[in-house]
Amino acid sequence: MGAEAVIALMEATPSTPACVISLDGNLAVRVPLMECVEKTKAVQKAMNEKDFDMAQRLRGKSFINNLSAYRKLSKIHPPSSLHACNLSDIQCSATVRRVGVLCIGAPACGMNAVIRSFSRLAMFEGYTVLGLYGGVEGIAEGNIKPINWRELHGWAGAGGSYLGTKRTLAGKYLKQIAQRFGEQKLDGLLLIGGFEAYRSLQEIADARDTYPEFCIPMVMIPATISNNVPGTEFSLGADTALNEIATICDKLKQSALGTRKRVFIIETMGGYCGYLATMAGLAGGADAAYIFEEPVTIEDLRNDVYHMASKIMGGIPRGLILRNENANPNYTTEFINRLYCEEGKGKFTARMNILGHMQQGGSPSPFDRNMGTKLASRALEWLTVQMKTNTRDDGKVYVKSNDSATLLGMRKRHINFSSIQDLKEETDYEHRIPLEQWWMKLRPLLRILAKHSATYQTSLTSKIEHISEEAEYSDDSM
């Protein structure tokens, strides 16, 4: 946003109205200042007149939907109207829809927030919610049981996954999974996880001709600290991981200042995806961030060492270098550390830190909690429509079209559903990353802030956008 503000100032003319740099979805946008002021005054006027409905409408659909979800989720007990169906009884009436929740892949903060929101909102619809415990292997073993309202208390603020999650792909157990789906009479499925979940849903969808039990609506919510799932620009857990890395970087910089003339080489997780290293580098003020998507040469390393030496000898007594764990098989974290140690003799010292799995831990950030809650609500709405639309005369749900197995993710300003099978064309399966990644456009900004030569281009046009009563992002976000 700071870079966008600088560009806005440089592009402004005497006739350009004053603007506010704001975030709309995943984009920095320019909004007229006076429109923002008028909108704020209108909300306050409605509040003073006790016209609370108008105040809510002025805040947009996102605010209204968030408030509605909060009122439902904050209740200690489910509505009394649902007591006619015992939600903990697997033999509940056949007219009640049965939806499953499954986690696949590495744990990520925000998973439990999704499970809590989806389960309680589904219970409001009168559905029976089945927890598929232990990932794919747990399904094969029959580790399936209903989730009740009370056990979800406190889940929103808990890290990891209380349902359990493993990296095992569904392809190895398709027959057993189909058998369990049939036994449980599942009408819909919510899948939560990273690239393993993404690949597993594709395998399940591809097997529909062989296993009719898979012919139900299925939706995936991306949750992985690596943020490497095609079809979305943000995955749950990545924000929490970035907060953890940024906190550690701040502590190491403090240590470097105390030691004087010290450089820390930090290795982040993420597989082949350099999102964590890049964004943590921006947040932590790193001098460089080495990633797989931007190949590094020995000349690049040499120039960075010279730049570091010049900076430290110029009076800045610390340095910070980040490296993605799979940035380069030869230029490893240890190699880079030794290079800086050798070339920095007499100028600075270097130390290496591999952060490891501490990046997955901790409590979810407010962003991951809220985004998980919103995505779960949106996923349930989609499943409800799909189940009603595709109910046969015998009462069973049956659908096998491409758009009935989807991934729910954010792209720029919109939160939308993408066919899991259509996303194959956007995937680098060998390296488990999307073919295009939006954050790569921020890489030059990292170099500029570290006083390297680079060119940064804004991803937006310079046009000032007006405030709408129903912002597109707000409408799609729930």
C-alpha positions in Angstrom: 0.0 0.0 0.0 2.9 2.3 0.7 4.3 1.7 -2.8 0.9 2.3 -4.3 0.7 5.6 -2.4 4.0 6.7 -3.8 2.9 5.8 -7.3 -0.4 7.6 -6.8 1.5 10.8 -5.8 3.8 10.6 -8.7 0.9 10.1 -11.2 -1.3 12.8 -9.7 -2.1 16.0 -11.5 -3.6 19.3 -10.1 -7.0 18.0 -11.1 -6.7 14.6 -9.5 -9.0 14.3 -6.5 -7.6 13.3 -3.1 -7.7 9.6 -2.6 -7.4 6.9 0.0 -5.3 3.8 -0.6 -7.3 0.9 0.4 -7.5 -2.9 0.1 -10.2 -4.5 -2.0 -9.8 -8.3 -1.7 -6.2 -8.9 -2.7 -5.6 -5.6 -4.5 -4.6 -2.1 -3.4 -7.0 0.4 -4.9 -7.5 4.2 -4.9 -10.8 5.5 -3.6 -11.9 9.2 -3.5 -11.3 10.6 -0.1 -14.5 12.7 0.0 -16.7 9.6 -0.9 -15.2 7.8 2.0 -16.0 10.7 4.3 -19.5 10.9 3.1 -20.1 7.2 3.5 -18.7 7.4 7.1 -21.0 10.3 7.9 -24.0 8.5 6.5 -23.3 5.5 8.7 -23.0 7.7 11.8 -26.2 9.6 10.9 -28.1 6.3 10.6 -26.7 5.2 14.0 -27.8 8.5 15.6 -31.3 8.1 14.1 -31.3 4.5 15.4 -31.9 3.3 11.9 -29.7 0.2 12.4 -30.9 -1.6 9.3 -29.7 1.3 7.1 -26.4 1.4 9.0 -25.8 -2.2 8.2 -26.7 -1.8 4.6 -24.3 1.1 4.3 -21.5 -1.1 5.6 -22.2 -3.6 2.8 -23.2 -7.2 2.4 -20.0 -8.5 4.0 -20.8 -6.8 7.3 -24.4 -8.1 7.2 -23.3 -11.7 6.4 -20.6 -11.6 9.1 -23.1 -10.4 11.7 -25.5 -13.2 10.7 -22.8 -15.8 11.0 -21.6 -14.5 14.3 -25.1 -14.7 15.8 -25.5 -18.3 14.7 -22.0 -19.5 15.7 -21.9 -17.7 19.1 -24.8 -19.8 20.5 -24.0 -22.3 23.2 -26.8 -24.7 22.1 -28.3 -25.4 18.7 -31.7 -24.0 18.0 -34.5 -25.8 19.8 -36.3 -26.4 16.5 -33.5 -28.9 15.6 -34.1 -31.1 18.6 -36.6 -33.2 16.7 -33.6 -34.8 15.1 -30.9 -36.1 17.4 -27.7 -34.7 15.8 -25.5 -37.3 17.6 -27.6 -40.2 16.3 -26.3 -41.8 13.1 -29.8 -43.2 12.5 -31.3 -39.7 12.1 -34.2 -39.3 9.6 -33.4 -40.2 6.1 -34.7 -36.8 5.0 -31.9 -35.1 6.8 -28.9 -34.4 4.7 -25.6 -35.9 5.8 -22.4 -34.0 5.0 -18.8 -35.0 5.8 -15.8 -32.9 6.8 -12.3 -34.2 5.9 -8.7 -32.8 6.4 -5.8 -34.0 4.1 -2.2 -32.7 4.2 0.0 -31.0 6.7 -1.7 -29.1 9.6 -2.4 -25.4 9.1 -3.9 -22.8 11.4 -7.5 -22.0 10.5 -8.6 -25.6 9.8 -10.4 -25.9 13.1 -12.1 -22.5 12.5 -13.5 -23.9 9.2 -14.7 -27.1 10.8 -16.4 -25.2 13.6 -18.2 -22.7 11.3 -19.2 -25.3 8.7 -20.5 -27.8 11.3 -22.5 -25.4 13.3 -24.0 -23.6 10.3 -24.9 -27.0 8.8 -26.6 -28.0 12.0 -28.7 -24.8 11.7 -29.8 -26.2 8.4 -30.8 -29.4 10.1 -28.0 -31.4 8.6 -26.0 -34.2 10.2 -22.3 -33.4 10.2 -19.9 -36.4 10.1 -16.2 -36.0 11.0 -13.9 -38.1 8.9 -11.1 -38.5 11.4 -7.4 -39.2 10.6 -7.4 -38.2 6.9 -7.7 -40.7 4.1 -6.3 -43.6 6.2 -8.9 -42.8 8.9 -11.7 -43.1 6.4 -10.4 -46.5 5.2 -10.4 -47.7 8.8 -13.9 -46.5 9.4 -12.9 -43.7 11.8 -16.1 -41.7 11.2 -18.5 -40.2 13.7 -21.0 -37.4 14.0 -19.8 -34.0 15.3 -22.0 -32.5 18.0 -22.6 -28.8 18.7 -20.9 -28.6 22.1 -17.6 -30.3 21.2 -16.9 -27.4 18.8 -16.6 -24.9 21.6 -13.2 -23.1 21.4 -12.1 -24.6 18.1 -11.8 -21.3 16.3 -8.7 -20.3 18.3 -7.0 -23.7 18.1 -4.2 -24.5 15.7 -3.8 -27.7 13.8 -6.7 -30.0 13.1 -8.8 -31.7 15.8 -10.1 -34.1 13.1 -6.5 -35.2 12.4 -4.8 -34.8 9.0 -2.2 -36.8 7.0 -0.5 -36.4 3.7 -1.7 -39.7 2.3 -3.5 -39.2 -1.1 -6.9 -40.6 -1.8 -5.8 -42.5 -4.9 -4.4 -45.3 -2.7 -7.7 -45.9 -1.0 -10.4 -45.1 -3.5 -12.3 -48.4 -3.1 -12.3 -48.1 0.7 -13.3 -44.5 0.6 -16.2 -45.2 -1.8 -17.4 -48.0 0.5 -17.4 -45.8 3.6 -19.2 -43.0 1.7 -21.9 -45.5 0.8 -22.2 -46.8 4.3 -22.5 -43.3 5.7 -24.9 -42.2 2.9 -23.0 -39.0 2.4 -24.8 -36.2 0.5 -21.9 -33.8 0.4 -18.3 -33.4 1.3 -16.1 -30.5 2.6 -12.4 -31.1 2.1 -9.8 -28.9 3.9 -6.1 -29.0 3.2 -3.2 -28.1 0.9 -1.8 -29.6 -2.3 -2.4 -33.2 -1.1 -6.1 -32.3 -0.6 -6.2 -30.6 -4.0 -4.7 -33.7 -5.7 -7.0 -36.1 -3.7 -10.1 -34.3 -4.7 -9.1 -34.5 -8.3 -8.5 -38.2 -7.9 -11.9 -38.7 -6.3 -13.6 -36.6 -9.0 -11.8 -38.6 -11.8 -13.1 -41.9 -10.2 -16.8 -41.0 -10.4 -17.5 -43.3 -13.3 -16.1 -46.2 -11.4 -17.5 -45.3 -8.0 -21.0 -43.8 -8.0 -20.6 -43.0 -4.3 -18.4 -40.1 -5.4 -21.2 -38.6 -7.4 -22.0 -36.0 -4.7 -21.2 -32.3 -4.5 -17.7 -31.7 -3.1 -15.9 -28.5 -2.2 -12.3 -27.8 -1.0 -11.1 -25.0 1.2 -7.3 -24.5 0.7 -5.4 -24.6 4.0 -1.6 -24.7 3.9 1.2 -22.5 5.1 2.9 -22.9 1.7 0.1 -21.1 -0.1 0.8 -23.2 -3.2 -2.7 -24.4 -4.2 -3.9 -23.4 -7.7 -7.2 -21.6 -7.9 -6.6 -19.3 -4.9 -4.2 -16.5 -4.0 -4.5 -17.1 -0.3 -4.6 -20.3 1.7 -5.6 -20.6 5.4 -2.5 -20.9 7.6 -0.2 -18.8 5.5 -1.0 -15.6 7.4 -0.3 -17.2 10.8 3.0 -18.7 9.5 4.0 -15.3 8.1 3.4 -13.8 11.5 5.5 -16.5 13.2 8.4 -16.0 10.7 8.2 -12.2 11.0 8.3 -12.4 14.8 11.4 -14.6 14.6 13.1 -12.3 12.1 12.5 -9.4 14.4 14.1 -11.3 17.3 17.1 -12.3 15.2 17.6 -8.7 13.9 17.6 -7.6 17.6 20.2 -10.2 18.3 22.2 -9.0 15.3 22.1 -5.4 16.5 23.4 -6.5 19.9 26.2 -8.6 18.4 27.0 -5.9 15.8 27.9 -6.7 12.2 26.1 -10.0 12.1 24.1 -11.5 9.2 21.5 -14.2 9.8 20.6 -16.7 7.1 17.1 -18.0 7.7 15.5 -21.0 5.9 11.7 -21.1 5.6 9.3 -23.9 4.7 7.0 -23.9 1.7 8.3 -26.7 -0.5 9.0 -25.2 -3.9 6.8 -22.2 -3.3 8.6 -19.1 -2.3 5.6 -17.2 -0.9 6.7 -17.5 2.7 10.3 -16.4 2.0 9.2 -13.5 -0.2 6.5 -12.1 2.0 8.4 -12.7 5.2 11.3 -10.8 3.6 9.1 -7.9 2.8 7.7 -7.9 6.3 11.0 -8.4 8.1 13.1 -6.0 6.0 15.3 -8.7 4.5 18.3 -7.9 2.2 17.5 -10.8 -0.1 15.1 -13.8 -0.4 16.1 -16.8 -2.5 13.3 -18.9 -4.0 12.8 -21.6 -6.6 10.6 -19.5 -8.9 13.4 -17.0 -9.4 16.6 -19.0 -10.1 19.7 -17.7 -8.3 23.2 -17.8 -9.8 26.6 -17.7 -8.2 27.0 -14.2 -9.6 23.8 -13.2 -7.8 25.2 -14.6 -4.6 28.5 -12.8 -5.1 26.8 -9.5 -5.7 24.6 -9.9 -2.7 27.6 -10.6 -0.5 29.3 -7.4 -1.8 26.1 -5.5 -1.2 25.9 -6.8 2.3 29.5 -5.9 3.0 29.0 -2.4 1.6 25.9 -1.9 3.7 27.4 -3.0 7.0 30.6 -1.1 6.5 28.4 1.9 5.7 27.0 1.9 9.3 24.1 -0.6 9.3 25.3 -3.3 11.7 23.0 -6.2 10.8 21.8 -8.2 7.8 19.0 -10.7 7.1 18.8 -13.2 4.3 15.9 -15.6 3.7 16.0 -18.8 1.7 13.1 -21.1 0.7 13.9 -24.7 1.6 13.9 -25.9 -2.0 15.3 -22.7 -3.7 18.2 -24.6 -5.2 19.6 -28.1 -4.6 23.2 -26.9 -4.8 23.1 -23.5 -3.2 21.8 -24.8 0.1 21.2 -22.8 3.3 24.5 -24.2 4.7 26.4 -23.3 1.5 25.1 -19.7 1.6 26.0 -19.4 5.3 29.5 -20.6 4.6 29.8 -18.3 1.6 28.8 -15.3 3.7 31.1 -16.4 6.6 34.1 -16.7 4.2 33.6 -13.6 2.2 32.6 -11.5 5.2 35.8 -12.1 7.1 36.9 -8.8 8.7 33.6 -7.2 7.8 30.8 -9.3 9.4 29.9 -12.7 10.8 27.1 -15.0 9.7 24.8 -17.5 11.4 22.3 -19.9 10.0 18.8 -20.7 11.3 16.4 -23.3 10.0 13.0 -22.5 11.4 11.4 -25.9 10.7 7.9 -26.9 11.9 7.5 -24.1 14.4 6.1 -22.2 11.4 3.0 -24.5 11.4 2.3 -24.0 15.1 0.7 -21.4 17.3 -2.8 -20.0 17.4 -4.4 -18.9 14.2 -4.2 -15.2 13.4 -7.4 -13.2 13.3 -7.2 -13.1 9.5 -7.1 -16.9 9.3 -9.9 -17.3 11.8 -12.2 -14.9 10.1 -11.4 -16.0 6.6 -11.9 -19.7 7.6 -15.3 -18.8 9.1 -16.3 -16.9 6.0 -15.1 -19.6 3.5 -16.9 -22.3 5.5 -20.2 -20.3 5.4 -19.8 -19.8 1.6 -19.0 -23.5 1.1 -22.1 -24.6 3.0 -24.3 -22.3 1.0 -22.9 -23.8 -2.2 -23.3 -27.4 -1.0 -26.9 -26.6 0.1 -27.8 -25.3 -3.4 -26.1 -28.3 -5.1 -27.8 -30.9 -2.9 -31.2 -29.3 -3.5 -30.7 -29.0 -7.2 -29.4 -32.5 -7.7 -31.8 -34.5 -5.6 -33.4 -37.4 -7.6 -37.0 -38.6 -7.2 -35.8 -41.3 -4.7 -34.4 -38.6 -2.4 -30.7 -39.3 -3.1 -28.2 -36.7 -4.3 -26.5 -37.6 -7.5 -24.3 -35.3 -9.6 -21.1 -35.8 -11.6 -20.6 -32.6 -13.6 -17.2 -30.8 -13.5 -18.7 -27.9 -11.6 -19.9 -30.2 -8.8 -16.3 -30.7 -7.5 -14.8 -27.3 -6.8 -12.2 -25.3 -5.0 -13.3 -22.2 -3.1 -10.6 -19.5 -3.2 -9.8 -15.9 -3.5 -8.6 -14.4 -6.8 -8.0 -10.7 -6.7 -11.3 -9.2 -5.5 -13.5 -12.2 -5.7 -14.0 -15.3 -3.6 -15.3 -17.9 -6.1 -15.6 -21.6 -7.0 -13.3 -23.2 -9.6 -13.8 -26.6 -11.0 -11.1 -28.8 -9.5 -10.6 -30.7 -12.8 -10.3 -27.5 -14.9 -7.5 -26.3 -12.5 -5.3 -29.1 -13.8 -4.2 -26.8 -16.7 -2.9 -24.2 -14.1 -0.8 -26.6 -12.1 2.9 -27.5 -12.1 2.5 -31.0 -10.5 6.2 -31.8 -10.4 6.9 -28.8 -8.1 3.4 -28.6 -6.5 2.8 -25.0 -7.4 0.5 -22.9 -9.6 1.9 -22.0 -13.0 1.2 -18.3 -12.2 1.7 -16.7 -8.8 0.5 -13.1 -8.1 3.1 -12.3 -5.4 6.0 -12.7 -7.8 5.2 -9.1 -8.9 6.2 -7.9 -5.4 9.7 -9.3 -5.7 11.2 -6.1 -7.2 9.8 -4.2 -4.2 11.9 -6.4 -1.9 15.0 -5.5 -3.8 14.2 -1.8 -3.9 13.7 -1.6 -0.1 17.1 -3.3 0.4 18.7 -0.7 -1.8 19.3 -3.0 -4.8 18.6 -1.8 -8.4 15.1 -3.0 -9.5 11.9 -1.8 -11.2 8.6 -2.0 -9.5 5.3 -1.8 -11.4 1.9 -1.5 -9.8 -0.5 -4.2 -10.8 -3.3 -1.7 -11.1 -4.3 1.1 -13.4 -4.0 4.6 -12.1 -7.8 5.0 -12.2 -9.6 6.1 -9.0 -12.5 3.8 -8.2 -15.7 4.9 -6.8 -17.4 3.4 -3.8 -20.4 1.2 -4.6 -23.2 0.3 -2.3 -22.6 -3.4 -2.8 -18.9 -4.0 -3.3 -18.2 -7.0 -5.5 -15.7 -8.5 -3.1 -18.1 -8.0 -0.1 -20.8 -9.7 -2.0 -18.7 -12.7 -3.0 -16.9 -13.0 0.3 -19.8 -14.8 2.0 
